[in-house]
């Protein structure tokens, strides 16, 4: 049944220029990369849809290397699970429910594609990260992405201050990563 979900999403994404590798679709739009993937539940009985947009400049500032040839959703500048776009709740489709196959296609069209289109501007990405309260969630990559966006959008003080705050809270490899990002952005030493 999992293959039926992939086939259904191929019908949605491929006509719009997406290319698929396994369960992940990529599409390049201007300088951005749109990403969608099917994530299977650990028990293998259900799946969900994750989407995101990667800005290659932000990726290279964060990781110190060019974007991968094929982008996975967790590396996106902004990323979301489809349920958050629908009603703020997690949404999983049973792989044994034939009606779910068409529903995931309709849901991708109604929610995922508009989200991807909206995120084709750095200001929109910045606003999304602020509105979704990434700083409070404490998962570092999107918070660092927000700091980089602040800097690239002309508010170097806000970006560098956020990096300084994160540097004080982080430990180990993340603390080093934040210092590297701050250096790439010409922030005062942390």
N, C-alpha and C positions, 0 to 999 in steps of 0.2 A: 504493500500500500504506500510506503514512503515514496516509491518511484512515481506514483500517481500524483502526489503533491508536487514533486519536482517538475513533472510534465505539465501540470496545470500552471505553475509559475513560469515555466518556459513560455507558455502562450501569452502571459502578461508581459514579461520582461524582454524577450528576444525581439519582438517587433519594434521595441523602443531603443534598440541598440545595445542591450546588455549582452555580455558573453558569460557563459557559465563554466565553472570548473568545480566538479563534484556538486556540492550543495550550496555554492556561493556564486552570485552574479555580480559582475562589475560593469560599469558604463562610465566612460570618460565624457565629461561635459565641461567645456572650457578648460580651466585648470583643475577642476574638481573630479573626484572619482566617487560615483554613487555605488553603494554596496548593499546587497540583500543576501540573507542566508536563512536556511532552514536549520533550526536547532532541535535536536531530538531530546526528549525527556530521558533522564537516566534509565528509567525502566523500559524505554524503547516503545512505549505505547501511545505516545502523543508527540506532537511537534508544535513549534511556534515560529514566528517570522521575526527576524531582527533586521533593522536597516540602519544605514549611516552614510555620512559623507566625509571623505578625506580631503583635506587641503594639503597638497604635497609640501608646501613651504612650512606649514605648522609641523607636519610629521618630521621633516628633516631638522627643524629646530629642536624638537623634543628628543629625537633619537640619534641625531648626528649622522644620519645616513639617508640616502634617497628612499623614496617610497618603494615598497615591494612591487614587482611586476604585476602581481595579482593581489589585490587588497582583501584582507579578512576583516569582518565587521568590528571585532574588538579594537583594531588599530585606528578606527575612524576618529576624526576630529570631534564630530557629534554622532552619537549612536543611541538607538532606542529599541526597545522591544515593542512590537506592534500594539499590544494591549494598552500600553501607556498612551498611545495616540488615540485609541478608541474611547476608553473610559477610565484610564488610570489604573486598570486592573490587569493582572497577568492573563494572557489569553493563550490557551493550548487547544489544539485540534486532535481528537482521537484518530489514530491512523486506521482504525477499523470502521470509521463513520464515512460512508460514501458521500453524504451531503457536505461533509467538511472539505472535501476536495474542491468543490466549486466555491465554497465560502471563503477559503483562503485566497483564491484568485480575486474574488470581489473585494475582499478586505485589502489586499495589496493595491488594487486599483483605487479604492476609495480613501485609504489612509497613508499607505507607504509612499506611493508616487507623489502625492502632494507635499508630503514632508520633505522628500528628497529635493523637489523643485524649490521649496522655500529656503533650503539650506545652501543654495548656490551663491551666497553672499556672506562675507565674513561678519558683517554686522548682524545678520540673521543668526549665524552660528553663536556669536557672542551673546545675543539676547536669549537664545535657547538655553545656553549653559547657565545663564543667570536665573532665568525663570524656573529651570528644573533644579535649582539650588545645589549644584554640584559641589560647592565648597562644604556644605553641610553633610554631604554623603561620604566625604572623606576618602573617596577612591581617587588616587592621585593623578592618573593620566588626564581625565577631563578637566581637572582643576588647573593643571599645568597648561593644557590647551587654552583655557580661558585667559591665563596670564599672558601667553604668547599672543593671543588675539588682541588683548588690551594694548599690548605694545605695538603690534602691526597696525592697529587702527588709530594710533597716534597718542595713546595715553600710556606712555612709558612708565610714568610714576605709579599708576595703578597696577600695571603688569609686574613691575619690579617689586613693589610692596607685597603683592600676593606671593611672588616667589620667595621673598625674604621670610614671610610668615610660614610658608610651607617648609622652607629649609630648617626653621627652628623646630618644627613638629616632626619632620621625617627622620628616619634612622637608616643607617646602612647604605645600600646601593641607591635608594631613592634620594637620599641627601646629596650624594655625589651627582646624580642625574640632574637634580634641581640646580646645583651649582654650575654644571656645564651649560644648562639652558640659560641661566642668568648671564654667564660669560658671553654666549652667542648673541644675546640681546643687548650687550653692553651695559648691563645693570651694574651699579656700584657693587663692590665685593660684599658677599654675604657674610 
